[in-house]
Amino acid sequence: MPREVDADQRLADIAEATVQVARTMGAHAVTIRSVAGELGGSTTLVTNYLPTRAALILNALDHGRDRWRGERDAALAAAAPGDRLRILLDWSLSSTSDDPVLRTLILEIVANASVEPVMREALQHESVEFQAFLEQAAAESGFADPHSAAQLAYLLVRGAYIATIEDSEHWSEAHVRGLVHAAIDALPRAVDAGHHRTT
């Protein structure tokens, strides 16, 4: 009788192997064959669960997203209302664990979205969700135009991901965070929400 395989654990193992391949060889090197090799098995070890490269990358990001959501929710729960956008931006611009590698996989989705409908749909869904969180945080932080503040924040964060991958020494987290906060803090507030400003 064949041994039962825990599907959730296998998907988690595949996600970990995908991240490892991206870390050591680059996001472009993530293929079903390379991930199967990282796992020490044949390609069927992967294709039984994830039949395409797009599914492979999205699986890795799904597992990363589960951790991100927990971190994000914990950070926002501890923030004063007037500081919600600042805290959300700090969380978005911080790198822990595999964050830099996962961001390269996000850029891989961006690069292939025009020809991969599954990737395009996932990218659009994630984009809408993130902008909604930014807008809610901007409203709670007392910005006069939360929608515009959220859109600017979104562009700054996405641009920061690209810049830090291009030149991580110049675009350090502290440098990027300072620039993003300066741009957002310059926006008008409807009320004094007790937000924190750097001097």
N, C-alpha and C positions, 0 to 999 in steps of 0.2 A: 504494500500500500504506500503510495507516495506521501512524503512528509508535507504537511500543510505549511504554507508560507503566509506569514502575516503581511497582507498587502500594504497596510499603512507603514510598517517598518521597512518594507522593501522600497517604497517610494521615498521614505526618508533617507535610506542608504543611497539611493540613486541621486537624490538631491545633493547629498554630501559629496558624492563622487563627481558630480557635475561642477560643483564649486571648486573642488580640488583641481580638476582639469583646467578650469578657467583661471585659477590662481597660478598654476605652473606653466601653462602654455598659451594663455590668452583666451578671451571669450570666443574668438573666431574658431578655435580648435575644438570647441564643444560639439561633438557628434555622437551618435549612438555608438559607433565603434570605439571612440576614445573613452567614453564613459564606461562602456562594458569592460574595456581593458583595465581601467582604474579599479573596477570591482573584481577583476580577476576571472571573468567569465565570458561567455559568448554573447553576441548581440541579442539573442533571444532573452537573455536575462533582463534586458532593458525593454525590448519591444513587446514583451508579454504585458507590460504595464503602460509603456509610453511609446506609441508607434512612430512618432515623428520627432525631428529635432526641435520643432517649435514646442511640442508638448514637454520635451526634456527640459528646455530652458524655463518654461512656465512653471513646471513642477518645482524647480530649484527656487524660483522667486516666490511661489506660494508658501514654501516652507520658511523662507526668510520673512515673508510678510506676516506670518503668524507671530513670530518673535517681535517684529517691528510694532505690530498693533498693541501687544502687551506693554512694550516699553513706552509707546506713545501715550496710551491711556493712563499709565501710572504717572508719567510726567505731567500730563494735563490735570489729573486729579489733585496733584499737589500744588498746582499753580493758583495764585490769586487771579480773579477774573480779569483784571487790568493787564496781567502779564501773559495771558494765554497765547497770543500770537508769538511773542518773544520766545516763550518756552517751546512752542511747536517748531519754530524756526531753528532754535538751538538743537532740538532733537533731530530735525531733518538734516542738519549740517554736521552732525557728529558721526564719527566712524568708530564702531566697536565690532569686535568679532570679524565676520566676513562681509561687512558692509561695503568696503571698496570693491570687492570682487562682484558682489551682487549688483552694484551700480554699473559695472561693465556689461553685465548681462541685460540690464535695462536698456543700455545704449545699443546692444545687439538687437533688441526688439525694435527700437526706434529705427535702426538701419534697415530692418527687413519688413517693417510694417506695411510698406506699399505693395509687397508681393506675397505676404503671408496673412491671410484674413484672420486667422486665429490670433496671431500676434497683434494685429491692428485692433481687434476687438478688446483684447486684454489691456492694451495700452490705453485705449480710450476710457475703459471702465476705471482703471486705476487713476487716470488723470482727473476724471470727473469727481471721484471720491476724495482725492487729495485736495482739490480746489474747494470742495464743500467743507472739509475740515478747516482749511485756511480761512474761508469766509466766516464760518461760525466763530473761530478764534478771534478774527478781526472785529467782528461785531461785539463780542464779549469784552474786547480790549478797548472799546469806545472809539473806533475809527469812524470818521464822518461818512466815508464811503467804503464799507467793508468789502464790497464786490471788487472795486478797483484795487484795494489794498491786497486782497487775496490773489488777484491776477498778477500784480507786480511781484508778490512774494513767490508765487509759483514760477514765474520766469527767472527770478533770481536763484532759486534753489536748483532748478533744472540746469541753468547755466553754470552754477557752482559745481555740479556733478561733472560736467564736461571739463571745466577748467582744472579741477583737482586731478583728473585723470591725465590731462595734457602735461601738467607741470605741478606735481604735488609739493615741491619745495617752495616754489614761489607762491602758489595758491594754497597756503596752509589753512587748516581749519580756523585758527584764530584770526587770520587775515580776512578770510572770506566771511566769517561770522561778523566781524566788525563792519565790513562794507555793507553787508545785507541789513544789519540793524540800523546803520546810519541812513540808508535809503528809506527804510520803512518808518523809522522814527520821524523823518521829515514830513510825513503825510499828516494832514490835519485830523484832529480828534473832535468828535462831537461833544464829548464831555471829558473831564479829567477823571479817568478811570483808575487812577492810582498806579499807572504803569511805571515801569522802571526805565529810566533813561541813563545812558552812559554819558560821562562827561569827558 
